[in-house]
Amino acid sequence: MEGMDEFAQILRAWRDRARPEDVGLPPGLNRRTPGLRREELALIAGVSVDYIVRLEQGRARNPSPQLLTSLARALRLTDAERDHLFRVAGAAIPSAGHVPRHVTPSARRMVDRFRNAPVAVAVHTAIYELVLWNPVWAALFGDPSSQTRLERNVAWRYFEGSIPVTHTLEDDEAYARDLVGHLRSAAGRYPDDPEIPRLIDRLIRASPDFARRWKAGTVGELRSSRKTVHTDLVGDIVVDCDTFTGGPGDQTIVIMTTAPGSEDEQKLDLLRVIALQELQS
């Protein structure tokens, strides 16, 4: 199959092109490959090493759209490269009526800049699915790479009650209203995406609060807020949460910071050190 031969060739080429430090991995010594090792790509993409081997040898057929999206994200492909990957794999290119899940290289570079700062930063899709994060974010909320797609959805975690965050009563009301309003706006922009009605249906069944707000027809966007994040390692941390919507791919960038020189900043910096040590161990 000519398409899969091309797929295997470009997958190897793009793996060789990707630098470990560009994807949050230590460069290491005595590397025999210029880019990522197969096991490193497998780890980042969330698949087995054996499957990466079969893909690169042209022995694995019909990779799923979910896997292709994970590979494009791990290899930091541009939109054009992502589309080519889908084409040669024989998969339909994500349509304009579906929520974009491909993280642009520019968004990745922005997150990388906060790797060594006491700042939690993450990128979410238009329906709140977490698609990129820095180590501090993972230390605050749990490692998203070990969570299911639903568990990485902020709206689900908030209304289901598993997110370790509290607000003042006023901020809590505004945040819940904005979550529902933003999700409704996304449903209007992406009418062909089957994930949206499935998510909304699960939220309605799981949360009477969400169901009430959804029935009220709330429409809106997320705003900045102050939160208290509860952690086991360093206790409570008060953070200012700034939300930037309408970014590349209609994605939302969330940045959490603390007051300069405060005890909260010291706690967040300690979490950063712990998170980086765990990544390098």
N, C-alpha and C positions, 0 to 999 in steps of 0.2 A: 504494500500500500504506500503510494508515493507521499500522501499527506502525512502519514505517521513517520515515514523516514525523515521528512522535513521537521516534524515535531521533535524527534529524537535529536536531530542535529542542533536545532536552535536551543533546546533545553540544555544540552551540554555546553554550548557556546555561552549562553547567558549565565549558567552556573559558574563557568570559568571567569566570567566578567565581574561577578559580584564579589566585592571584598568583604571579609569577615567583619571588619570594623564598621562597615556601612550598615550592617544588619544587627549591630549590638553584640558582636562576638569578639573576644580577644584575638588579635592577629596570630599569636603563637609563634613558635620557632620551628625551623626545619620543615616548613610546609612543602609538600611535593606538588601541590596544585596552586595555580595563581589565584584562584577564587575560593568558592565554598567547597568543602568536601561533601560527598553524597550524604553522609550521616548528618551533617549540619543543615543541608537543605531539607532533609526529611524531618528533622526536629522542628525547624521553623514552619514548615508547611503542614505538619501534623500527620505525616504518613510514615510508612515503614521504609527502611533503607532498601529492602528488597524491591519494593514497588518503584522507587526511584531508579534502581538498576534496570528493571524491566522496561520502564518508560524510555530510558536513554538507549536501550538496545533495540527499541522498536517492537518489543514483545508484548507490551501491555496495550490493549485496544480500548477505545471508547472511554477515555477518562471523563469523569463527571464534571459538570459545570462548577460544582463546589470545589473540587480538587483543582481545576484550572484557575479558579479565583485565588485559591490559597497559594498556588505556585507563582502566579503573577504578583501577588502581594509579597511573597518571600523574596522574589528576585528583583523587586522594585522596577517592574516594567512600566513603560509609558502606556498611555491609552492605545496608541497605535500598535505597540508590541503585544499588549494584552489581546487586542482584537485578532492579530495574526495568530497568536497561540491558540485561540478558540477555533479559528478557521481550519488550521492544519490538523487540529484534533478532531475535526468533524462535528464540532459543537456550535450551536447558535450563539452568535454574539449577543451579549446582554442588550436588550432593547431600551429605547428611551422611556418606555412605560414602566420600567423596573427600577427599583431603588439602586443607585450606583453603590457598589461595594469595593470598587478598586481604589486603593489609596494612591494618590499621585506622588511622584518622587519629591515634589516640593513640600508636601505635607510631611513626608517622612523626614526630610532634612530638618524641618522645624522641630519635630519631636526629638530628633537626635541632639539638637542644640541644648535641650534641657536634661540631657542624660546625667550630667555631673552637677546639677543645681538642685537646691531644695525646693523643687517645684513638681507638682503632679500634672501631667498633661496627657490628653488622650484625644483620639479622633473617633467620632461616631457617625454612622450613616444617618440618613434623614429620618429613620424610624428608631434611632437610639441604640442600634447594635454597635457594640464596641469593636473596632477593627484595627486599632493601633494604640499603643500606650508606652510610657516610659517606665523604668523600674520603680520609681516612687509611687506611681499609680498602682502598680501591682502590689506593692507593700501595703498600701492603704486599704485596698478593696479585695485582695486575693488575686492570685495569678490567673488572668483570663484564659491563658493557654490550656488550663486544666478544666475549663468550664464549657458547658454546652452553648450552642448558639443562643438559646433562649436565656440561659443564665448570664450571658454577656449583654443582655438588653436592659438598659437602665430603667425604662418604663416598667418592665416586668419585675425587676428587683425591687423597685420602689413600692409599687402597689401590692406586690406579693409579700413585702415586709422583710426581705433578706438583706437590704443594703444597710451598712453600719453607719448611718448618718441621721442626725436630727437637726431641726431648724427651730427657730422661734415659731409661735403659732401663726403669726402674720406671714413669715417667709414660707412656712409649710403650705399654707393655703395657696399662696402665689405660685409656688413651685409645682404643686399638684395640678393646678389649673393650666399652667404653661405646658406641662408635659402632655396633657390631653389635647390641648389646642395645637401644639406642634405636630402631634401624631395625626390629628385630623387634617391638618394642612398637607402633610405628606401623602395621605390617602387620596387627596384631590389631585396632587401632582403626578402620582404614579398609579393610575387606575388599573393597570394591567398586571401589577405585581401581586402574585397569589400569597406572598408572605404577609402582606398587610392585613387582609381580612382574617387570616388565621391567628395572627397576633392579637388583633382586637377581640376576636371571639374568645380567646383564652383569657384575656384580661377581664372581659365582662363576666365570665364564669367564675374567675378567681377572686375578683375584688368588687364588692357592692359599691365602694367609693368610686372606682373607675367607671362602673356601669352608670352610676348617677350622673357623673360629670359628662360622660360620652352622650348620654341621652339629652343633656342640656344644650348640645350643639356648640360647645366651646371651640373657638378657633384662635390661635395665637402662636407666639414664639417664645422660646426660653430667654430669660433675662439673667442678669448677674444676681448673686445671692451670697449669703454667709451661712456656712454650715459648721457643725461640730462632727468630726469623723472619730468614731470610736475604734481604737486599735488595742490589741492584746500586748503588743511589744512596748509601746511607749505611752499608753493612755490616750486621753482625749486630745484632739488637735482642732483648734478653730481655724478654718480656712476661708478665704474669699474666693468665690468661684465665678470666673468670668467665662461667658459662653459666646462664641463667635459662630453665627449661623451663615448659611449661604456660601460656604467656602467651596474649594474645588470639588466637583462631583456632588454638590449640594450636601456636603458633609458638615458636621458640627465639630468645632474644636473647643475643648474645655480645658481651661488652665486654672489650677488651684494653687494659691500662694498664701503666705502668712505675713503678718506684720513684721517688718525688719527689726532685728534685735530682740524679738520677743521669745518667750519660752516655747511658743508654738513653732517658731522657726527652728529652734534648736532640736525639737522633737522630730520635725520633718526631715532635718538634715541627718539625724541619727538613723532614721528609717532608710534614707538614701544610701548611707554607708552600708547598712546591713543588707539591703537589696543587692547592691553591687557585689558584695562579698559572696552572697549566695549564688549569683550568676557565674562568678569566676571559680567557684569551688567545684 
